[in-house]
Amino acid sequence: MSKGLVLVVVFTLFSFVLPAFTAATEPSSNVTILVAYHSATGHTEKMAQGVVDGAKGVKGTVVVMKRVGQVTEQDLFSADAVVVGSPVYWSNMAGEVKSFFDNWQLKFGVFPEFKMRGKVGAAFVTGGQVAGGKEVTLLTILAAMLGNQMIVVSGGGAFGASATTEGESPGIDSKELAGARDLGKRVAEVAWIVKRGSAK
Ligand SMILES: Cc1cc2nc3c(=O)[nH]c(=O)nc-3n(C[C@H](O)[C@H](O)[C@H](O)COP(=O)(O)O)c2cc1C
């Protein structure tokens, strides 16, 4: 084979064949995370922004932040991970957040195919009191995700990120915000692990 022909073959290989092969074997270059929340007085929204910032710090991660009522079928099903935030209402998630989960079936029809199966899920909450039901609320959110066969992770705290917003600890302090960022980062990292390891 002449030198010229060898060069043409090598050039063709590097220009066309290898990139096409790589594209076919690698998953898409982004991970998409949906951060869905309810907030009446702004505290949970602040935590949502922290989760967004943490997730965005992981290269190649696209984040969509929306109030639960604004989430579309496309938002939900195109996300690789869903992080749900709620204020604590009577030691549980707010009605708006419960309706959001109910609508996964009533509006979007996730069952019986388990359309959310294999997506990463996580939770964050804010509550007025130190011991007013934050962990119960986190767990009820995670329970809804587990029922949908999602891959549930924590971060920030044992069951997710949380903040106390009233009494001696008004608003969201820097440590609580750091917990929210930690959660967002972890969700993005795990979503990448799941995506890279996907058989799809
Ligand atoms: C109807 C209602 C019920 C609440 N119940 C609780 C509760 O059980 N435990 C608690 O710690 N805080 C409770 N709170 C306080 C809120 O969880 C807290 O103010 C929260 O940070 C509000 O979040 P937001 O600013 O995002 O709306 C309640 C507030 C409302 C309006």
The ligand as a MOL file (V3000), in Angstrom:
LIG
                    3D

  0  0  0     0  0            999 V3000
M  V30 BEGIN CTAB
M  V30 COUNTS 31 33 0 0 0
M  V30 BEGIN ATOM
M  V30 1 C -50.8470 25.1040 56.5800 0
M  V30 2 C -49.4690 25.0970 57.1660 0
M  V30 3 C -49.0760 24.0330 57.9410 0
M  V30 4 C -47.7880 24.0090 58.4580 0
M  V30 5 N -47.4200 22.9140 59.1990 0
M  V30 6 C -46.1460 22.8530 59.6590 0
M  V30 7 C -45.7290 21.6960 60.3930 0
M  V30 8 O -46.4800 20.7440 60.6240 0
M  V30 9 N -44.4420 21.6560 60.8260 0
M  V30 10 C -43.5710 22.6770 60.5980 0
M  V30 11 O -42.4040 22.5790 61.0010 0
M  V30 12 N -43.9590 23.7960 59.9050 0
M  V30 13 C -45.2050 23.8920 59.4350 0
M  V30 14 N -45.5950 24.9980 58.7020 0
M  V30 15 C -44.5960 26.0520 58.4060 0
M  V30 16 C -44.0060 25.9130 57.0150 0
M  V30 17 O -43.6010 24.5920 56.7540 0
M  V30 18 C -42.7700 26.7950 56.8360 0
M  V30 19 O -43.0870 28.1400 57.0840 0
M  V30 20 C -42.1720 26.6570 55.4510 0
M  V30 21 O -40.8180 27.0620 55.4740 0
M  V30 22 C -42.9190 27.4580 54.4010 0
M  V30 23 O -42.3080 27.2570 53.1570 0
M  V30 24 P -42.4980 28.2770 51.9450 0
M  V30 25 O -41.9040 29.6020 52.3660 0
M  V30 26 O -41.7100 27.6970 50.8290 0
M  V30 27 O -43.9340 28.3720 51.6600 0
M  V30 28 C -46.8940 25.0650 58.2030 0
M  V30 29 C -47.3200 26.1470 57.4440 0
M  V30 30 C -48.5880 26.1710 56.9240 0
M  V30 31 C -49.0210 27.3330 56.0750 0
M  V30 END ATOM
M  V30 BEGIN BOND
M  V30 1 1 1 2
M  V30 2 1 2 3
M  V30 3 2 2 30
M  V30 4 2 3 4
M  V30 5 1 4 5
M  V30 6 1 4 28
M  V30 7 2 5 6
M  V30 8 1 6 7
M  V30 9 1 6 13
M  V30 10 2 7 8
M  V30 11 1 7 9
M  V30 12 1 9 10
M  V30 13 2 10 11
M  V30 14 1 10 12
M  V30 15 2 12 13
M  V30 16 1 13 14
M  V30 17 1 14 15
M  V30 18 1 14 28
M  V30 19 1 15 16
M  V30 20 1 16 17
M  V30 21 1 16 18
M  V30 22 1 18 19
M  V30 23 1 18 20
M  V30 24 1 20 21
M  V30 25 1 20 22
M  V30 26 1 22 23
M  V30 27 1 23 24
M  V30 28 2 24 25
M  V30 29 1 24 26
M  V30 30 1 24 27
M  V30 31 2 28 29
M  V30 32 1 29 30
M  V30 33 1 30 31
M  V30 END BOND
M  V30 END CTAB
M  END
